[in-house]
Amino acid sequence: MKENQLRVALDNLPGALAYMDADLKMVICNDRYREMYDFPEELVRPGSYIPDIVRYLAENGQYGSGDIDAMVAERIESVRNPGNKVFEGRTPDGHIHEVRRRRVEGGGTVTVITDVTEQRRAEDEQRRAENEQRRAENEQRQAKGLFKTVVDQLPAAICLKDAEGRYTLANSVFCKWFVKPGEDIIGKTTHDIYPSEIADKIKALDAEIIKTKKNAEEEICEPFADGSERILQIAKFPICDDNGEVIAVGSVENEITDLKKTIEEAEKAKRRPESFSRISTGRELKMIELKKEIDELLKKMSEAPRYSKAG
C-alpha cells in the first residue's frame, strides 16, 4: 500500500526523478523520467545500469554535440560525486532540461530533471527585450545629443517641455537668456524661472497648444537672467506620439527688441520727409508770391513818368 502511494506521488511530480544506488543501479524512477527521454522500456527499470542509460542519452543527442565518451564520463562522475553543479542540455526536439543531483543517506544519488524550456524562452525574450530597450535608449541618447549639438548652434532660444510643463531640453541660448549660471533647467517649470505673470501667460499658451494641437505665435516682453527685459517673438508647436496625443511642446524664441526699435525708427523716418515736404512747399509758395510782388513793384516803377530838371 505504501509502495503504491509512493508511486502515485512520484508519478505526479512536475519533473522527472530517478534514484540510483551506490553501485550505479537504478532503484526507482517515475513515469515522467521515462516520458521525458522516450526510453526503451527494457532500458529503464529497477536494476538497470546507469552508465548504459547515460550512454543511450548521449548517443541520441540529448546532451548536444561533442565527444560521447567525455560527456558520459562527466555525467557518471556527477552521479558518483554529486555536488552543486547543475547540468543543462538541449534535446534534439528543442527542449531544455535542467539536471540536479543530490547525495542521499546510504550512498545513493537522487537525480531531479526539470523541463525549463518555457522558462528559458521567457528569459531569452526578456533579455532580447532588455537589449532592445537599451539599444533604443542608446539611440535616443545619441539622437538627443546630436539634436542638442545642432540646436546649440542656432541663434534662437529653443526648448522642449513635456505635457506636464517640465523642461526636457533647452539649448545654450535659452540657458544663457533665462537660466542663472550654475542652475539646471531640466525638470523645472516656467514658474521656476519666470515671474508669475509671465509664467502664467506662457503656461496658458502651452495649454492652448496641447488642447488645439496647433502651432501658435506670440510676442512677449520677458525678463532675462541678467536683469534686462527683451521683446521675444515666440513660436510654439505640439509634438505628438504615434496615437496623435501631445506629449511635448516645443518653443523657438527670437529676440526682436532691436528689430522693433528699427521698425519704429523707420516709421518715424517715413513721416519726417512728409512734414519736410509740406514745409518746403509752403516756403516755395511764399517765395513765388514775394517774387510776384517784387515784379509788380518793378513794373510800376518802370511805368512812372520821368521828370526833367528845371532849366
MORATA-V277104 format. One record per pair of residues at least 6 apart in sequence whose ideal C-beta (glycine too) atoms are under 7 Angstrom apart, sorted by sequence separation. I is the first residue (numbers start at 1). J is the second residue. If there is no record, write none. Layout:
I & J
I & J
This chain:
20 & 26
21 & 27
57 & 63
90 & 96
91 & 97
103 & 109
104 & 110
161 & 167
162 & 168
179 & 185
223 & 229
224 & 230
240 & 246
241 & 247
10 & 17
20 & 27
78 & 85
151 & 158
161 & 168
209 & 216
222 & 229
239 & 246
240 & 247
18 & 26
19 & 27
63 & 71
88 & 96
89 & 97
101 & 109
102 & 110
159 & 167
160 & 168
185 & 193
191 & 199
194 & 202
208 & 216
221 & 229
222 & 230
238 & 246
239 & 247
19 & 28
43 & 52
44 & 53
59 & 68
78 & 87
88 & 97
101 & 110
160 & 169
190 & 199
239 & 248
34 & 44
43 & 53
58 & 68
88 & 98
101 & 111
159 & 169
175 & 185
221 & 231
222 & 232
239 & 249
18 & 29
159 & 170
205 & 216
238 & 249
239 & 250
17 & 29
75 & 87
86 & 98
87 & 99
99 & 111
100 & 112
190 & 202
219 & 231
220 & 232
17 & 30
43 & 56
58 & 71
86 & 99
158 & 171
190 & 203
205 & 218
236 & 249
237 & 250
16 & 30
58 & 72
86 & 100
99 & 113
157 & 171
179 & 193
219 & 233
220 & 234
236 & 250
18 & 33
29 & 44
159 & 174
170 & 185
178 & 193
236 & 251
16 & 32
17 & 33
97 & 113
98 & 114
157 & 173
158 & 174
217 & 233
218 & 234
13 & 30
15 & 32
16 & 33
55 & 72
154 & 171
156 & 173
157 & 174
217 & 234
234 & 251
235 & 252
26 & 44
28 & 46
54 & 72
97 & 115
98 & 116
155 & 173
167 & 185
168 & 186
217 & 235
11 & 30
13 & 32
26 & 45
27 & 46
82 & 101
152 & 171
154 & 173
167 & 186
201 & 220
234 & 253
10 & 30
11 & 31
16 & 36
26 & 46
37 & 57
82 & 102
95 & 115
96 & 116
151 & 171
152 & 172
157 & 177
167 & 187
215 & 235
216 & 236
26 & 47
51 & 72
54 & 75
82 & 103
96 & 117
148 & 169
166 & 187
167 & 188
215 & 236
232 & 253
233 & 254
25 & 47
26 & 48
54 & 76
79 & 101
95 & 117
166 & 188
198 & 220
215 & 237
232 & 254
78 & 101
148 & 171
166 & 189
232 & 255
233 & 256
25 & 49
26 & 50
96 & 120
165 & 189
198 & 222
232 & 256
24 & 49
25 & 50
37 & 62
51 & 76
64 & 89
165 & 190
213 & 238
230 & 255
231 & 256
24 & 50
63 & 89
64 & 90
231 & 257
24 & 51
62 & 89
82 & 109
209 & 236
213 & 240
230 & 257
194 & 222
195 & 223
210 & 238
50 & 79
62 & 91
209 & 238
231 & 260
20 & 50
79 & 109
206 & 236
61 & 92
205 & 236
213 & 246
210 & 246
165 & 203
210 & 249
209 & 249
165 & 206
206 & 249
161 & 206
180 & 225
178 & 224
179 & 225
163 & 210
177 & 224
178 & 225
177 & 225
24 & 79
20 & 79
36 & 113
33 & 113
168 & 248
27 & 108
163 & 246
163 & 247
22 & 107
162 & 247
163 & 248
22 & 108
162 & 248
21 & 108
161 & 248
20 & 108
160 & 248
161 & 249
19 & 108
20 & 109
160 & 250
19 & 110
159 & 251
17 & 110
18 & 111
158 & 251
158 & 252
17 & 112
156 & 252
157 & 253
15 & 112
16 & 113
156 & 253
15 & 113
156 & 254
15 & 114
